[in-house]
Amino acid sequence: MIQMKVIITEHARKRLRDIRQDKITVADIVNAAGGLPGRIPTATRFRGFFAKSGRVFDIVAKDIPGGRLVITIIGK
């Protein structure tokens, strides 16, 4: 299986510093976004990922020519 390049926006990186996204790492996001099957032509919310810390989160992602763009992260 070919691993897709995952690009995390500056907005999403900034959200990781918020208390609601506490204990969610960049590696958690890359694993979640990279594991999504198929092509995502428009920004879509994907729910129910688990960080290694056990924190549940959602991501909003879409595919662009350079890879998979993670637009934002929503911690639960």
DSSP file (Angstrom, degrees, kcal/mol; ACC not computed):
  #  RESIDUE AA STRUCTURE BP1 BP2  ACC     N-H-->O    O-->H-N    N-H-->O    O-->H-N    TCO  KAPPA ALPHA  PHI   PSI    X-CA   Y-CA   Z-CA
    1    1 A M              0   0    0      0, 0.0     2,-0.4     0, 0.0     0, 0.0   0.000 360.0 360.0 360.0 132.1    0.0    0.0    0.0
    2    2 A I        -     0   0    0      1,-0.0     2,-0.5     0, 0.0     0, 0.0  -0.704 360.0-131.0 -85.7 128.9    1.4    3.4   -1.0
    3    3 A Q        -     0   0    0     -2,-0.4     2,-0.2     1,-0.0    32,-0.1  -0.679  21.0-134.0 -80.9 125.8    1.3    6.0    1.9
    4    4 A M        -     0   0    0     -2,-0.5     2,-0.3    30,-0.4    63,-0.1  -0.552  24.3-106.9 -78.2 142.7   -0.2    9.3    0.7
    5    5 A K        -     0   0    0     -2,-0.2    63,-3.4    61,-0.1     2,-0.5  -0.548  34.1-149.8 -69.3 130.0    1.6   12.5    1.7
    6    6 A V  E     -a   68   0A   0     -2,-0.3     2,-0.5    61,-0.2    63,-0.2  -0.912   9.5-165.6-107.8 125.1   -0.3   14.3    4.4
    7    7 A I  E     -a   69   0A   0     61,-3.3    63,-3.4    -2,-0.5     2,-0.6  -0.943   5.6-156.6-111.8 125.2   -0.1   18.1    4.6
    8    8 A I  E     -a   70   0A   0     -2,-0.5    63,-0.1    61,-0.2    61,-0.1  -0.900  17.6-129.4-106.3 123.3   -1.3   19.8    7.8
    9    9 A T     >  -     0   0    0     61,-2.2     4,-2.2    -2,-0.6     5,-0.2  -0.204  20.2-114.9 -66.7 159.2   -2.4   23.4    7.5
   10   10 A E  H  > S+     0   0    0      1,-0.2     4,-2.3     2,-0.2     5,-0.2   0.867 118.0  57.6 -61.2 -36.6   -1.1   26.1    9.8
   11   11 A H  H  > S+     0   0    0      1,-0.2     4,-2.1     2,-0.2    -1,-0.2   0.927 106.8  47.4 -59.1 -45.6   -4.6   26.4   11.1
   12   12 A A  H  > S+     0   0    0     58,-0.3     4,-1.3    59,-0.3    -2,-0.2   0.900 110.8  51.4 -64.9 -40.6   -4.7   22.8   12.1
   13   13 A R  H  < S+     0   0    0     -4,-2.2     4,-0.4     1,-0.2     3,-0.2   0.889 109.6  50.7 -62.6 -38.7   -1.3   23.0   13.8
   14   14 A K  H >< S+     0   0    0     -4,-2.3     3,-1.4     1,-0.2     4,-0.3   0.887 105.0  57.1 -65.9 -38.5   -2.5   26.0   15.8
   15   15 A R  H >< S+     0   0    0     -4,-2.1     3,-1.6     1,-0.3     6,-0.4   0.809  93.8  68.0 -62.9 -29.2   -5.6   24.1   16.9
   16   16 A L  T 3< S+     0   0    0     -4,-1.3    -1,-0.3     1,-0.3     8,-0.3   0.748  94.3  58.0 -62.9 -22.1   -3.4   21.4   18.3
   17   17 A R  T <  S+     0   0    0     -3,-1.4    -1,-0.3    -4,-0.4    -2,-0.2   0.583  86.6 100.0 -83.9 -10.3   -2.2   23.9   21.0
   18   18 A D  S X  S-     0   0    0     -3,-1.6     3,-0.9    -4,-0.3    -3,-0.0  -0.419  83.7-119.7 -74.3 153.0   -5.8   24.4   22.2
   19   19 A I  G >  S+     0   0    0      1,-0.2     3,-1.5     2,-0.2    -1,-0.1   0.827 111.2  61.8 -61.7 -33.5   -7.0   22.6   25.3
   20   20 A R  G 3  S+     0   0    0      1,-0.3    -1,-0.2    -5,-0.1    -4,-0.1   0.784 108.4  42.7 -66.2 -26.3   -9.7   20.8   23.4
   21   21 A Q  G X  S+     0   0    0     -3,-0.9     3,-1.6    -6,-0.4    -1,-0.3   0.161  84.4 147.2-103.6  17.0   -7.1   19.1   21.2
   22   22 A D  T <   +     0   0    0     -3,-1.5     3,-0.1     1,-0.3    -5,-0.1  -0.252  67.3  16.6 -56.2 137.7   -4.8   18.4   24.2
   23   23 A K  T 3  S+     0   0    0      1,-0.2    30,-0.5    -7,-0.2     2,-0.5   0.611  91.6 122.4  72.4  16.2   -2.8   15.1   23.8
   24   24 A I    <   -     0   0    0     -3,-1.6    -1,-0.2    -8,-0.3     2,-0.2  -0.948  47.7-159.8-103.7 125.8   -3.4   14.8   20.0
   25   25 A T     >  -     0   0    0     -2,-0.5     4,-1.7    -3,-0.1     5,-0.1  -0.567  31.7-112.1-104.7 166.2   -0.1   14.7   18.1
   26   26 A V  H  > S+     0   0    0      1,-0.2     4,-2.7     2,-0.2     5,-0.2   0.885 119.7  57.0 -60.3 -39.1    0.9   15.3   14.5
   27   27 A A  H  > S+     0   0    0      1,-0.2     4,-2.5     2,-0.2    -1,-0.2   0.888 103.4  53.1 -61.1 -39.0    1.7   11.6   14.2
   28   28 A D  H  > S+     0   0    0      2,-0.2     4,-2.2     1,-0.2    -1,-0.2   0.912 111.4  46.5 -60.4 -42.4   -1.9   10.8   15.3
   29   29 A I  H  X S+     0   0    0     -4,-1.7     4,-3.0     2,-0.2     5,-0.3   0.919 111.3  50.3 -67.6 -44.4   -3.2   13.1   12.5
   30   30 A V  H  X S+     0   0    0     -4,-2.7     4,-2.5     1,-0.2    -2,-0.2   0.912 112.4  48.0 -61.2 -42.9   -0.9   11.7    9.9
   31   31 A N  H  X S+     0   0    0     -4,-2.5     4,-1.2    -5,-0.2    -1,-0.2   0.913 114.4  46.1 -64.0 -42.4   -2.0    8.2   10.7
   32   32 A A  H  < S+     0   0    0     -4,-2.2     4,-0.3    -5,-0.2     3,-0.3   0.956 118.2  40.3 -65.5 -51.0   -5.7    9.1   10.6
   33   33 A A  H >< S+     0   0    0     -4,-3.0     3,-1.1     1,-0.2    -2,-0.2   0.883 114.3  52.9 -68.1 -38.4   -5.5   11.0    7.4
   34   34 A G  H 3< S+     0   0    0     -4,-2.5   -30,-0.4    -5,-0.3    -1,-0.2   0.758 105.3  56.4 -68.4 -24.2   -3.1    8.6    5.7
   35   35 A G  T 3< S+     0   0    0     -4,-1.2    -1,-0.2    -3,-0.3    -2,-0.2   0.495  77.7 110.4 -87.3  -3.6   -5.4    5.7    6.5
   36   36 A L    <   -     0   0    0     -3,-1.1     2,-0.1    -4,-0.3     4,-0.1  -0.592  66.0-134.8 -73.5 125.6   -8.5    7.1    4.8
   37   37 A P        +     0   0    0      0, 0.0    -2,-0.1     0, 0.0    -1,-0.1  -0.397  57.3   7.1 -80.0 157.4   -9.3    5.1    1.7
   38   38 A G  S    S-     0   0    0     -2,-0.1     2,-0.4     2,-0.0    -2,-0.0  -0.159  96.9 -46.4  77.6-167.1  -10.1    6.5   -1.7
   39   39 A R        -     0   0    0     24,-0.0     0, 0.0    23,-0.0     0, 0.0  -0.841  38.3-155.3-108.7 142.2  -10.1   10.0   -3.0
   40   40 A I        +     0   0    0     -2,-0.4    23,-3.6     1,-0.1     4,-0.1  -0.856  15.4 175.1-119.2  93.3  -11.6   13.0   -1.2
   41   41 A P        +     0   0    0      0, 0.0     2,-0.3     0, 0.0    -1,-0.1   0.783  66.9  34.1 -74.7 -26.6  -12.4   15.7   -3.8
   42   42 A T  S    S-     0   0    0     19,-0.1    19,-0.1    20,-0.0     2,-0.1  -0.901 103.2 -80.3-126.9 157.5  -14.1   18.1   -1.4
   43   43 A A        +     0   0    0     -2,-0.3     2,-0.4    19,-0.1    19,-0.2  -0.343  58.3 178.7 -57.5 124.2  -13.5   19.0    2.2
   44   44 A T  E     -B   61   0A   0     17,-2.3    17,-2.2    -2,-0.1     2,-0.5  -0.984  27.7-127.7-135.4 140.4  -15.1   16.3    4.3
   45   45 A R  E     -B   60   0A   0     -2,-0.4     2,-0.5    15,-0.2    15,-0.2  -0.766  20.7-165.3 -90.4 129.4  -15.3   15.7    8.0
   46   46 A F  E     -B   59   0A   0     13,-3.1    13,-2.2    -2,-0.5     2,-0.3  -0.963  13.8-155.0-115.6 130.2  -14.2   12.2    9.2
   47   47 A R  E     +     0   0A   0     -2,-0.5    11,-0.2    11,-0.2    13,-0.0  -0.682  52.6  33.2-111.2 155.1  -15.2   11.3   12.7
   48   48 A G  E     +     0   0A   0     -2,-0.3     2,-0.2     1,-0.2    10,-0.2   0.790  60.0 155.1  84.4  32.5  -14.1    9.0   15.5
   49   49 A F  E     -B   57   0A   0      8,-2.5     8,-2.4    -3,-0.2     2,-0.5  -0.627  32.0-140.6 -86.9 152.1  -10.3    8.7   15.4
   50   50 A F  E     -B   56   0A   0     -2,-0.2     6,-0.2     6,-0.2     2,-0.1  -0.958   6.0-144.5-116.1 126.8   -8.4    7.8   18.5
   51   51 A A    >   -     0   0    0      4,-3.1     3,-2.1    -2,-0.5   -27,-0.1  -0.400  34.9-104.9 -74.9 162.7   -5.1    9.4   19.4
   52   52 A K  T 3  S+     0   0    0      1,-0.3    -1,-0.1     2,-0.1   -28,-0.1   0.799 124.2  60.6 -59.2 -26.8   -2.5    7.2   21.1
   53   53 A S  T 3  S-     0   0    0    -30,-0.5    -1,-0.3     2,-0.1     3,-0.1   0.602 122.6-108.3 -74.6 -11.2   -3.4    9.1   24.3
   54   54 A G  S <  S+     0   0    0     -3,-2.1     2,-0.2     1,-0.3    -2,-0.1   0.323  72.5 142.5  98.6  -6.6   -7.0    7.8   23.9
   55   55 A R        -     0   0    0    -32,-0.3    -4,-3.1    -5,-0.1     2,-0.3  -0.479  46.6-134.4 -70.1 135.8   -8.4   11.2   23.0
   56   56 A V  E     +B   50   0A   0     -6,-0.2    20,-2.3    -2,-0.2     2,-0.3  -0.733  33.2 167.4 -91.5 139.6  -11.1   11.0   20.3
   57   57 A F  E     -BC  49  75A   0     -8,-2.4    -8,-2.5    -2,-0.3     2,-0.3  -0.982  27.2-141.0-149.4 160.4  -10.9   13.5   17.5
   58   58 A D  E     - C   0  74A   0     16,-2.6    16,-2.6    -2,-0.3     2,-0.3  -0.839  16.4-155.1-114.4 156.2  -12.3   14.3   14.0
   59   59 A I  E     -BC  46  73A   0    -13,-2.2   -13,-3.1    -2,-0.3     2,-0.5  -0.961   9.9-146.7-128.8 152.8  -10.5   15.7   11.0
   60   60 A V  E     +BC  45  72A   0     12,-2.1    11,-2.9    -2,-0.3    12,-1.1  -0.987  36.8 160.3-114.3 122.3  -11.5   17.7    8.0
   61   61 A A  E     -BC  44  70A   0    -17,-2.2   -17,-2.3    -2,-0.5     2,-0.3  -0.922  21.5-179.4-141.0 161.2   -9.5   16.8    4.9
   62   62 A K  E     - C   0  69A   0      7,-1.9     7,-3.0    -2,-0.3     2,-0.4  -0.972  32.4-106.6-155.2 157.9   -9.5   16.9    1.2
   63   63 A D  E     + C   0  68A   0    -23,-3.6     5,-0.2    -2,-0.3   -24,-0.0  -0.727  35.1 176.3 -91.0 136.4   -7.1   15.7   -1.6
   64   64 A I  E >   - C   0  67A   0      3,-3.1     3,-1.8    -2,-0.4   -24,-0.1  -0.819  49.4 -93.0-126.2 168.6   -5.1   18.2   -3.5
   65   65 A P  T 3  S+     0   0    0      0, 0.0     3,-0.1     0, 0.0    -2,-0.0   0.805 124.8  52.3 -55.4 -29.6   -2.4   17.6   -6.2
   66   66 A G  T 3  S-     0   0    0      1,-0.2     2,-0.3   -59,-0.0   -61,-0.1   0.566 124.6 -80.9 -84.6  -8.0    0.4   17.6   -3.6
   67   67 A G  E <  S- C   0  64A   0     -3,-1.8    -3,-3.1   -63,-0.1     2,-0.6  -0.994  75.2 -22.4 146.8-152.1   -1.3   15.1   -1.3
   68   68 A R  E     -aC   6  63A   0    -63,-3.4   -61,-3.3    -2,-0.3     2,-0.6  -0.879  56.7-149.8-101.8 120.6   -4.0   14.9    1.4
   69   69 A L  E     -aC   7  62A   0     -7,-3.0    -7,-1.9    -2,-0.6     2,-0.7  -0.789   1.1-154.0 -94.0 121.4   -4.6   18.3    3.1
   70   70 A V  E     -aC   8  61A   0    -63,-3.4   -61,-2.2    -2,-0.6   -58,-0.3  -0.869  13.5-177.7 -94.0 113.8   -5.8   18.2    6.7
   71   71 A I  E     -     0   0A   0    -11,-2.9     2,-0.3    -2,-0.7   -59,-0.3   0.892  58.5 -14.3 -83.8 -43.7   -7.7   21.5    7.1
   72   72 A T  E     - C   0  60A   0    -12,-1.1   -12,-2.1   -61,-0.1     2,-0.4  -0.983  52.4-134.9-156.5 166.0   -8.6   21.2   10.8
   73   73 A I  E     - C   0  59A   0     -2,-0.3     2,-0.5   -14,-0.2   -14,-0.2  -0.980  12.2-161.3-125.5 137.0   -8.8   19.0   13.8
   74   74 A I  E     - C   0  58A   0    -16,-2.6   -16,-2.6    -2,-0.4     2,-0.2  -0.950  10.8-154.2-122.4 110.6  -11.8   18.8   16.2
   75   75 A G  E       C   0  57A   0     -2,-0.5   -18,-0.2   -18,-0.2   -54,-0.1  -0.501 360.0 360.0 -80.2 151.8  -11.1   17.3   19.6
   76   76 A K              0   0    0    -20,-2.3   -19,-0.1    -2,-0.2    -1,-0.1   0.366 360.0 360.0-107.6 360.0  -13.9   15.6   21.6
